[in-house]
Amino acid sequence: MTYSFDLPVERRGTDSGKWAWYGEDVLPMWVADMDFASPQPIIDALLRRVQHGVFGYGMDSPTLKQTLVDRMAQRYGWTIQPDDIVMLPGLVSGLNIVSRAVGERGDGVLINTPVYGPFLTAPVNQHRTLQSAPLLATHTGRHLHYALNMPGLAAAIAPNTRLFLLCNPHNPVGRAFTRTELTELAAFCEQHDLVICSDEIHCDLLLGGTQHIPIASLAPEVAQRTITLMAPSKTFNIPGLGASFAIIQNPALRKQFEGAMAGIVPHVNILGMVAAEAAYAACDDWLQALQAYLTANRDFAVGYIEEHMPNVVTTVPEATYLLWLDLRATGLGEKPADRLLKEAKLAVNEGSWFGAGGEGFVRLNFGCPRSTLEDGLARIRAAVTAAAH
Ligand SMILES: Cc1ncc(COP(=O)(O)O)c(C=O)c1O
């Protein structure tokens, strides 16, 4: 089966957050959803469900939970039970629930920055104290590589720290952390008795043969202190349908988590549940083709930047469809996304939204047809060239 990722889909006029926020003259490459249609089995399953015509209250689908149990075993050699799964309407909610469930008011939550914005806000929303250390950044030629910063974490931890929020694969720096890195991190969390919340929403968006390792799959004792957050939303481009889940194998921790949700977090809506089930049951081919397309987009973008933008340093992401660009040497100033919006009519995310270490960077979303990517890169090139003169 061939898939037409090259085919642009008109998203204007659909109340898309990504496409409707800025004017018609702006090319949006910011919010992390893709400009591709979802795989046909999801569309067909939704059509069948909509045709039924009755949209009463639903319940967690036992077949979906069994599909997830099988998927964790097949992909990661990770044995979980259906009861370990807690369905959620979204993972920003998940990050807030975890922050609320673990520890007490004022307790510390440890993160590495830069990182997806809600990692910075969820602990504060839930009256916790944010403690952070920068990721370790290394320049190799024109590329930028990040690693977990264990000495930094050791320096940032305090006696009141209860929780570590991990983003793996990492938004925005595109790392899929290795077994060695994760083992070291797990040992650190064990040593300091921290709960680990591992946001693995990007776990299927693997580029160029990268493997994903859920930190909870390392060992049963790691699983006992871990809350894993996953979703089909990024992978199959269904984030607007609001279906995601947590895997919590420690019953006491799961009870705490469910207690923090009680009365506040709604049930996953019935269409989201149908879409999630179809996504995991029938879309493996599509996912493989998507991974190949995104890998080619990544390689094209990295090659283009190397060739045409001598002042720009880029990550070479192992996962996600996000490129993290260091524009500090381009003359576009401290808010380069603002300048790109004004001067190039291109919407990308401002690096400072991702916390310390993000200033002077932007995040570009390459989950789009190649023609859109070419257009976006040409706009950056023109702005960078103009700024140099
Ligand atoms: C790491 C990470 N977690 C969570 C989310 C958002 O999750 P949701 O839309 O389910 O709230 C995103 C979206 O970009 C993300 O990158």
The ligand as an SDF file (V2000), in Angstrom:
LIG
                    3D

 16 16  0  0  0  0  0  0  0  0999 V2000
    5.6790   15.9370   25.3420 C   0  0  0  0  0  0  0  0  0  0  0  0
    4.2220   16.3090   25.1290 C   0  0  0  0  0  0  0  0  0  0  0  0
    3.3210   16.0010   26.0650 N   0  0  0  0  0  0  0  0  0  0  0  0
    2.0150   16.3130   25.9040 C   0  0  0  0  0  0  0  0  0  0  0  0
    1.5680   16.9740   24.7790 C   0  0  0  0  0  0  0  0  0  0  0  0
    0.1390   17.3640   24.6360 C   0  0  0  0  0  0  0  0  0  0  0  0
   -0.7000   16.3500   24.9680 O   0  0  0  0  0  0  0  0  0  0  0  0
   -2.2870   16.5040   24.9010 P   0  0  0  0  0  0  0  0  0  0  0  0
   -2.6260   17.1420   23.6080 O   0  0  0  0  0  0  0  0  0  0  0  0
   -2.7300   15.0870   25.0070 O   0  0  0  0  0  0  0  0  0  0  0  0
   -2.6870   17.3260   26.0790 O   0  0  0  0  0  0  0  0  0  0  0  0
    2.4870   17.3200   23.7810 C   0  0  0  0  0  0  0  0  0  0  0  0
    2.0450   18.0580   22.5910 C   0  0  0  0  0  0  0  0  0  0  0  0
    2.8150   18.6170   21.8600 O   0  0  0  0  0  0  0  0  0  0  0  0
    3.8490   16.9670   23.9640 C   0  0  0  0  0  0  0  0  0  0  0  0
    4.7630   17.2540   23.0340 O   0  0  0  0  0  0  0  0  0  0  0  0
  1  2  1  0
  2  3  1  0
  2 15  2  0
  3  4  2  0
  4  5  1  0
  5  6  1  0
  5 12  2  0
  6  7  1  0
  7  8  1  0
  8  9  2  0
  8 10  1  0
  8 11  1  0
 12 13  1  0
 12 15  1  0
 13 14  2  0
 15 16  1  0
M  END
$$$$
